Amino acid sequence: MRVSVIGMGMLGSEVAALLESAGNTVKTFNFPDFDIRKRADIDAACKDAELVVNCAAYTAVDKAEAEPELCRQINALPLAELGTAALKAKAFVVHISTDFVFDGSGETPWRETDTPHPLNVYGATKLEGEQLLLASECPCAIMRVQWTYGRNGVNFVTKMLDLARTRNSLKVVDDQIGAPTNAADMAKEIKALGENRLQGVFHFAARGYCSRYESAKLIFKTAGLNVEVLPCKSTEFPTPALRPLNSRFDCAKIEAATGLERPAWDAALVSFIRSR
């Protein structure tokens, strides 16, 4: 299969490596050589492709509050062009979205049929991107993910380990609930969605739920670091962008669609840290 992977960050690099190892012909497109805001670049990525995986995104959540138009130019507007180009090329698109399309209210796991209500610019632009891609009527899957960590790029796990080098005590919020999820596990689901051209919106995260505080404790314990972790509330760390407190996902739909078993969040996190 001829595959184009757009955005070679933490997730895109895992997707490209996995698909290439499976015998696919993979082309990668990354900023600055590729600019998703340019129609010509989008056309080039879709040309001759059978599968296009879009991992490109403006992800500086707090900075987005001061740069809403730039965020929209990357996360939303190009998805209409991508859909049109993919439709012309007869390519299937897998687009990566986020739990931030929801407001995080309540404690019930979010289903794909729940009404989105983003709290910040980042979430609003990602939701608009979803809507524009679906409106293009190109065959596509939208996979919403959360709390991503991996071998490449900066993430919560690497931030915690970096902070442990200079601090012996940390405050971590205990009212944000979700599931730390390895980018490598996300890549397996993306591969299955793309290979089988499974259309629709899907939620994916590791199995089970925890707070950021609980995940930080496990990170330090597994890494053998003597760091005191103190629980606190999100209100103690005000940020320009509000974060959803409840990021629990109901992943029954993607489990039924791909048939892949989701790893438990804690076992996957331990395995990742030990393999570093």
N, C-alpha and C positions, 0 to 999 in steps of 0.2 A: 504494500500500500504506500502511496505517495503522501507524505505528511508534512505539513508546515506547522511549526511551533512558534508562536509569537510571544515574546517576553521570556528572557532566559534568566530569571531570578531563581529564588529558592524552589519554586514549584516547576517552572518551565524546564529547568535543567534536569530535574528528575524525570519529567515526562519525555523529553527528547532522548535521554539515555535509555529509558525502558523500551520505548517504541523502536529505537534503533537496534537494541539487543534482540528484539523479536523479529528482526529481518526486514523491517520497513525502511524505505528510503526517506530520510528525515532532513528537512531544511529548517534552519533556525533563523529567526529574525529578531533583532534586539536593538534598542536605542544605543548610540545615536545613528548607526548606519540605517536603521529602520525607524520611521516615525509614524506611529499609528494615526496621527492627525492628518497625514497626507494620503489622499485617495490613490495616488500612483503606487505608494508603498503597499497599501492594502491589496490592490490589484495584483501586484507582484507576488505577494504571499499566497494568494488564492489561486493564481494561475497554475494549472496542471496538478493541483492538489486534490486528493480524494478526501482528506481529513485536515481540518484546520483547528488547532487548539490555541485559544487565546488566553494567555496568562498575563498579558500586559495590563498594568493598572497604576493609577496614582494612589499610593497607599499611605502617604504621610497624613494620617487622619487629623491631627491637630492643625497642621499647616494648611490643610484644605479649607479650614474655616476662614482663612485670610486670602485664599486663592481659589474661590469657588468656580470661576470661569475656566481656569486652567484645568482644574480637577474634572470638570464636565467635558472639556475638550479631549480628555484622555479616556475617562471611564464611561462616558455616555455617547456622545455624538458619533464617534467612529463605528459604533455597533450597527448603525443603519447602513453605513457604507460597506462594512464587513459582510453583513447579511446579503446585500445586493450582489457583491462580488462573488460570494460563495455560491449563491443561487445560479449565477451565470456560469460558474465553473463546475456546477453540479457536485460541489464539495459539502461534506457534513461538518458542522461546526460544534466544538465543545467549548463553551465559554465559562470562565470561572467567576463566580460571584461570592457573596459574603453573608454571614449572619447579621451584619449591620443593616440589612434592609428592614429588620424588625426593631421594635422599640424596647424589647427586653422586659416587658411587663409580665407579671405572674410567674408561675413556676412550671407550667405545662410545656412539654417539648413542642417546638414549632414544627408544624407540618407545611408541606408545599402549598396547600390550599388556604393557609392562613393569610389574612390581609397584611401586607407589609406596611410599616409606618416608621421610616428611618428617623433617627434622632439628630443626625449630623449631615454635613455636606457630602462626606465620603459615601455614606449609606444611600443618600438620595441620588447621587450620580450613578452608583452601581445599579440601583433599582431602575433608573431611567435607561441605562444601557441594556438591561434585561428586556425591558419593554420594547425598545427600538429593534433589538435583534429578533424578537418574536414577531413584531409587526412586519418585518421584511419577508416573512414566510419561507425563509430558507430552512432546510432540515437541520435541527440543532438540538443540543442538550445544554442546559444551564445547570452547573453544579455549584451549589452554595457550600462554602467551607468555612472553617473557623479555627482560631488558635493554632495556626500552622507553625511547625518548626521543621528544621531540616539541616542538611549538611552545608548548604550554601546560604549566605545572607544572614542578616540580623533578625533575631526573633526572641521570644520571652525566655527560652532556655539559655541561649547564649548571653542574653543580658544578665540573667541571674548569676551565671557562672563568672561573668566578667566582674560584676559587683562584689562577688565573694572574695576577689583578690585584694580588695581594699577595705572591706567592711566585715565586721564579725557579728553585726546585727542589722536586720532589714525589716521594714514594715511592708506587708503585702496585703492587698485587698482580699477580703473573704466573702464579699457580697456579689462578685461577678462569677457566674457559674456556667461552665461549658465543658469542652473536652479537648485537651491538647491533642493534636493530630499530626502525625508524621507526613511530610510531603511525599515520601516514597509510597505510603499507603494511598494517598490521594491519586498518585500517578497510576496505580493499578486500576482504580475505578475509572479514571479518565480513559485509559486504554480500552477497557471493556465497553464503555459508553460509545467510544468512537468506532471500534471494530464492528459492533453490532448495530450501529446507527440507532441508538435508543433515544427517542425524542422526548422532550419535556423538561420540567424543572425538577431537580433532585437535591436532596440534602445529604451531605456526607460529613461524618466526624467519627472519631474513635468511639468505641463502646463505653458507656458509663459517663458519669459526670463528676466534676470536682470544682472547687474554687481555685482561684489563682494562688491563694495562700496554701492550699493543700498540694498543689502541683509544685510550688517552690520548695516545700518541705521535702518532697520526694526527690526533687532534683539534687538538693544538697546532701541528702542521706545517701543516695546512689553514688554521687561523686566523692563521698567520703570527706565532705567539708563540714567543719564545725562552725556553722553559722546559725545564730539565733533568728528565728522567723517569728515576727509578731503580727497578729491579725489586726486589720484595720478596715475602715469603710471607705468607699470610693469618694465620699464627700471630704475626706481628709486630704485628698490629692486632687483638687479641682484642676481641670484641663479645659482648653478651648472647646474641644469636642466632647459631648456626652457619650458615654459608652453604655450599651445595653447590659443590664444586670443578668438577665436570663438569656443565655445563648444555647440552651438545651435544644438539640435537634432530634426530631423523630426521623429515623433513617430507614423505616420499613420499606419505603418505596424503592430506594436504590438497592437494598438487599435483595428484594424480590426480582428486580430487573437484571442485575449483574450476576447474582448468585455467589458473590464473594463474601467471605466472612470478615466482619470488622474486628480488628484487634482491640483488646481492652486498653483504655488510655494509659493505665499505670504500667502494664506489662510492656507496652510499646515504648513508653518513655524511658523505662529502665534499660531496655535493650538498646535504645538509641544512645544514651549516655555512656553505657559500658563499651560501646563500639567506637566511641570518639577517640 
